[in-house]
Amino acid sequence: MTRLAAITATLLASTAIANAGGLDRTGLGISPLFEDGTYAELSFGFVSPTVSGVFPVNGASSGDMASSYSNFGLAYKQDITDDFSIALIFETAFGAAVDYTNSDATYPITAAPAAGPGEFNAELAGNAITAVARYELSDRFSVHAGLRYVTMTGEINFTTVGQTLTYGDSSDLGYLVGVAYEIPDIALRASLTYNSETTHNNIISASLGAVAGIGPAATSTGEYTLPQSINLDFQTGVAEGTLVLASVRWAEWTETAINTQSALGTIDYDNDVWTWSAGVARRLNEDFAILGRVSYERANGGLASNLSPTDGQLGFSIAGIYDIGNARITAGLNFTHLGDATTELVNANFSENYAVGAGIRVGFSF
């Protein structure tokens, strides 16, 4: 039961095969910290969204404007003493990518006539490196804390005029603190983790200088934050070889406002994002287990960003977990229905959209 708890919790915490609200792509989980002994893992995920909308005035289509993306992660955990352990985690934690180059010529996505309607693509990306330590106060209670270094970059391409806006690296150091309660005999664990916000201000440079209506040759996004968040993770055994898992994540995206200095305008959010997840894992034999999971984000209404024109989601994942020697291989598939939305500035209607994803994780215990 204990080993089943570890392998399923690791996958449930991972969003390498998911699509989250705001700019979240991983959920900032720390599940490797709870692995037994010395542990290392490598993960890779690929997500392919299908997202399109229609401008109601003339029926012009945005085309499929959501770019596919991949996630990559590394983690290493080491026991220092019987009670004290540390972990180092790298993840592609934040991001968004759009491509409006396939939109109809009359789709008014851009407020920059010089660039031409719909003729641009954009990407924002953020990587996080987390160093976290855990101290076991007893066989039931433990505390954990650490530092997280986050770097944000981006690029916006105006294909009609051949201009590129490049967002230079902007980095900041945040922190995390938390507590966990465990009953090992029944594989029960509840952990609560607070993640601080980080502050950024990307310097923007333009490849062709200033273009009227597009943006200046050199400026900045202005100071913005990636939000503080809280993760609550729970698991417990309910029968021999069967485990129930659940998680809740709150992220304060209403405090984020990124002035892109471009036709995308300011990327901001009308509501904080709550992500709920529940799953059941079942070991079929000594070497193989399966996991099913449902995730949910409530639709909040209001206007959505043109960088992410959806509102809420309902996702379904299934995964297989195979143990071979000291290695553990986890592979899964995900389908997520993306909620309908109306976009700001353009007032286009986006509906019947979805994302599919696949992920693989290889872990080694020593």
C-alpha positions in Angstrom: 0.0 0.0 0.0 2.8 2.4 0.8 4.5 2.0 -2.6 1.1 2.4 -4.3 0.6 5.7 -2.4 3.9 7.1 -3.6 3.5 6.3 -7.3 -0.1 7.5 -7.6 0.4 10.7 -5.6 3.3 11.6 -7.9 1.2 11.3 -11.0 -1.9 13.1 -9.5 0.3 16.1 -8.5 1.8 16.3 -11.9 0.0 18.4 -14.6 2.3 17.3 -17.4 -0.8 15.9 -19.0 -3.2 18.7 -18.0 -4.3 22.2 -19.0 -4.8 24.6 -16.1 -6.2 28.1 -15.6 -4.2 31.3 -15.6 -0.7 30.6 -16.8 -0.3 27.5 -14.6 1.1 24.4 -16.3 2.3 22.2 -13.4 0.6 23.4 -10.2 3.9 23.7 -8.3 3.7 20.3 -6.6 6.4 18.9 -4.3 5.4 15.2 -4.3 9.0 13.9 -4.8 9.8 15.2 -1.3 7.6 12.5 0.2 9.3 9.6 -1.7 11.2 7.0 0.4 15.0 7.1 0.5 16.9 8.5 -2.4 14.8 9.2 -5.4 15.3 10.8 -8.9 12.7 11.3 -11.7 12.4 12.7 -15.2 9.1 13.7 -16.8 7.9 14.8 -20.1 4.4 15.8 -21.3 2.8 17.1 -24.5 -0.5 19.0 -24.7 -2.4 19.8 -27.9 -5.3 22.2 -27.5 -8.0 22.9 -30.1 -9.4 26.4 -29.5 -11.2 28.6 -32.0 -13.8 31.4 -31.8 -16.0 33.6 -34.0 -16.4 37.3 -34.2 -20.2 37.8 -34.1 -20.4 40.9 -36.2 -19.1 39.4 -39.4 -18.7 35.7 -38.6 -14.9 35.8 -39.0 -13.1 32.9 -37.4 -10.0 33.0 -35.3 -8.9 29.7 -36.6 -7.3 27.2 -34.3 -5.3 29.7 -32.3 -4.0 27.6 -29.4 -0.4 26.3 -29.9 0.6 22.9 -28.7 3.2 22.8 -26.0 5.4 20.4 -24.0 6.3 20.2 -20.3 9.6 19.0 -18.9 10.6 18.2 -15.3 13.4 16.9 -13.2 13.5 16.1 -9.5 16.0 14.6 -7.0 15.3 13.8 -3.3 17.8 12.7 -0.7 17.5 11.7 3.0 20.1 13.6 5.1 19.1 11.9 8.4 16.3 9.7 9.6 14.2 12.8 10.2 15.5 15.4 7.6 15.4 15.3 3.8 15.8 17.6 0.9 14.6 17.8 -2.7 15.5 19.8 -5.8 12.8 20.2 -8.5 12.9 21.8 -11.9 9.7 22.4 -13.9 8.3 24.4 -16.8 5.8 25.9 -14.4 4.1 28.7 -16.3 3.2 29.4 -19.9 0.8 30.3 -22.7 1.1 30.2 -26.5 -1.2 31.4 -29.2 -1.0 31.6 -33.0 -3.5 33.8 -34.8 -1.8 33.5 -38.2 -4.6 31.2 -39.4 -7.5 33.5 -38.6 -9.7 35.0 -41.3 -8.5 38.3 -42.7 -11.4 40.2 -41.1 -11.0 38.7 -37.6 -10.2 41.8 -35.5 -7.9 40.3 -33.0 -5.3 43.0 -33.2 -5.8 46.7 -32.5 -2.7 47.5 -34.6 -3.9 48.0 -38.2 -0.3 48.3 -39.4 0.2 44.6 -38.5 -2.9 43.4 -40.3 -5.8 41.5 -38.7 -4.9 38.3 -37.0 -1.3 38.2 -38.3 0.7 37.4 -35.1 1.6 34.7 -32.6 2.8 35.0 -29.1 4.3 32.9 -26.3 5.0 33.5 -22.6 7.0 30.9 -20.6 8.2 30.5 -17.0 10.6 28.0 -15.5 10.9 27.2 -11.7 13.7 25.7 -9.7 12.6 24.7 -6.2 14.8 23.7 -3.3 12.8 22.3 -0.4 13.5 20.6 2.9 11.3 18.4 5.1 11.7 17.7 8.8 9.7 14.9 10.5 8.5 16.0 13.9 7.1 12.5 14.6 5.8 9.5 12.5 2.6 11.5 12.0 3.6 15.2 11.6 6.2 16.9 9.4 7.0 20.4 8.2 8.6 21.6 5.0 9.9 24.8 3.6 12.1 26.0 0.7 13.0 28.6 -1.9 11.7 28.8 -5.5 13.6 30.7 -8.3 11.2 31.6 -11.2 12.3 33.0 -14.6 9.8 34.5 -17.1 10.5 35.1 -20.9 8.3 35.7 -23.9 8.1 36.6 -27.6 5.4 38.2 -29.8 5.8 38.0 -33.6 3.9 40.3 -36.0 4.2 38.3 -39.2 2.7 40.9 -41.5 5.4 43.5 -40.9 8.1 41.1 -39.8 8.5 42.6 -36.3 9.4 40.6 -33.2 9.0 41.8 -29.6 11.4 39.8 -27.4 10.8 39.8 -23.6 14.1 39.5 -21.8 14.6 37.2 -18.8 13.0 38.4 -15.6 13.7 36.4 -12.5 12.7 36.5 -8.8 13.1 34.4 -5.7 10.0 33.2 -3.8 9.4 30.8 -1.0 7.2 27.9 0.1 6.2 26.6 3.6 3.9 23.8 4.6 2.9 21.0 6.9 1.9 17.3 6.5 0.0 14.7 8.6 0.4 11.0 7.9 -0.9 7.7 9.1 1.5 5.2 7.3 -0.5 2.1 8.2 -3.4 3.2 5.9 -1.3 5.2 3.5 -3.0 8.4 4.7 -1.3 11.7 4.0 -2.7 15.3 4.0 -0.3 18.1 3.1 -0.8 21.8 2.9 1.7 24.1 1.1 1.8 27.9 0.7 3.7 29.3 -2.3 4.6 33.0 -2.3 4.2 35.3 -5.3 7.2 36.4 -7.4 7.6 39.8 -9.1 8.8 40.4 -12.6 9.4 43.1 -15.2 10.5 41.9 -18.6 12.5 44.4 -20.8 11.0 44.3 -24.3 13.1 44.9 -27.4 11.7 45.2 -31.0 13.6 43.8 -33.9 12.4 46.6 -36.3 12.1 49.5 -33.9 8.8 51.2 -33.1 5.9 50.7 -35.5 2.8 52.8 -35.2 0.0 51.2 -33.2 2.2 48.2 -32.2 4.5 49.3 -29.5 7.8 51.0 -28.7 11.2 49.8 -29.7 12.4 49.3 -26.2 10.2 49.4 -23.1 9.1 47.1 -20.3 6.1 45.2 -19.3 5.9 47.1 -16.0 6.1 45.3 -12.7 3.7 42.3 -12.4 3.4 39.3 -10.1 3.0 35.6 -10.6 0.4 34.8 -7.9 0.7 33.3 -4.5 -1.1 30.0 -4.2 -2.1 27.2 -1.8 -2.0 23.5 -2.5 -3.9 21.0 -0.4 -3.2 17.3 -1.2 -4.9 14.3 0.4 -4.7 10.5 0.0 -5.8 7.4 1.9 -6.1 3.7 1.4 -9.7 2.4 1.3 -9.0 -1.3 0.7 -6.0 -3.5 0.0 -4.3 -2.2 -3.1 -6.8 0.7 -3.6 -6.1 4.3 -2.9 -8.2 7.4 -3.1 -6.6 10.8 -3.8 -7.8 14.4 -4.0 -6.3 17.9 -4.3 -7.3 21.5 -4.3 -5.2 24.4 -5.6 -6.0 28.1 -5.2 -4.0 30.6 -7.2 -4.6 34.4 -6.8 -4.5 35.3 -10.5 -6.6 38.4 -10.0 -3.3 40.0 -8.8 -1.6 39.4 -12.1 -1.7 42.1 -14.9 1.0 41.9 -17.6 1.2 44.9 -20.0 2.4 43.2 -23.1 3.0 46.5 -24.9 1.4 44.9 -28.0 -1.9 44.2 -29.6 -2.6 41.6 -26.9 -3.0 44.5 -24.5 -2.8 43.7 -20.8 -3.1 40.1 -19.7 -5.2 40.0 -16.6 -7.8 37.9 -14.8 -11.2 38.7 -13.3 -11.2 35.8 -10.9 -8.8 33.7 -8.9 -8.5 30.1 -10.1 -9.6 27.1 -8.0 -8.5 23.7 -9.4 -10.1 20.5 -7.9 -8.9 17.0 -8.6 -9.9 13.5 -7.4 -8.7 10.1 -8.4 -8.7 6.4 -7.6 -5.7 4.1 -8.0 -5.8 0.3 -8.1 -2.9 -2.1 -8.0 -3.6 -5.0 -10.4 -0.6 -7.1 -9.5 2.9 -6.7 -7.9 4.2 -4.8 -10.9 1.3 -2.9 -12.4 -1.3 -0.3 -11.2 -3.8 1.9 -12.9 -5.1 5.4 -12.0 -8.2 7.4 -13.1 -8.5 11.1 -12.3 -11.1 13.9 -12.8 -10.1 17.5 -12.6 -12.4 20.6 -12.5 -12.2 24.4 -12.7 -15.4 26.4 -12.4 -16.3 28.8 -15.2 -16.5 32.3 -13.7 -18.0 34.3 -16.6 -16.8 37.8 -17.6 -14.3 38.4 -20.4 -11.3 36.1 -21.1 -7.9 37.1 -22.3 -7.1 36.7 -26.0 -4.0 34.8 -24.9 -6.2 32.1 -23.2 -9.8 32.4 -24.5 -11.5 29.7 -22.3 -13.3 29.8 -19.0 -13.2 26.7 -16.7 -12.5 23.1 -17.6 -13.4 19.5 -17.0 -10.7 16.9 -17.5 -10.3 13.2 -17.4 -7.0 11.3 -17.1 -6.0 7.6 -17.1 -2.6 6.3 -16.4 -0.7 3.0 -16.1 2.2 2.6 -13.6 4.7 -0.2 -14.1 7.5 -1.2 -11.7 10.6 -2.9 -13.0 13.5 -3.3 -10.6 14.2 0.0 -8.9 12.6 1.9 -11.8 9.0 3.1 -12.0 7.4 4.1 -15.4 4.2 6.1 -15.4 2.4 6.9 -18.7 -1.0 8.6 -19.1 -3.5 10.2 -21.4 -5.7 13.2 -20.7 -8.8 14.8 -22.3 -10.0 18.2 -21.1 -13.1 20.0 -22.2 -12.4 23.8 -22.1 -15.2 26.1 -21.1 -16.8 28.6 -23.4 -15.7 32.2 -23.2 -16.1 35.7 -24.7 -12.8 37.6 -25.2 -11.9 41.1 -24.1 -11.4 43.8 -26.7 -12.6 41.6 -29.6 -15.8 40.2 -28.0 -15.4 37.0 -30.0 -17.3 33.8 -28.9 -15.2 30.7 -28.2 -17.0 27.4 -27.7 -16.7 23.6 -28.0 -13.0 23.6 -27.4 -10.8 20.9 -25.9 -7.2 19.7 -25.2 -5.6 16.3 -25.4 -2.4 15.4 -23.7 0.1 12.6 -23.0 2.8 12.3 -20.4 5.5 9.9 -19.2 7.5 9.9 -16.0 10.4 7.7 -15.1 11.5 7.5 -11.5 14.3 5.7 -9.8 14.6 4.7 -6.1 18.0 3.9 -4.6 
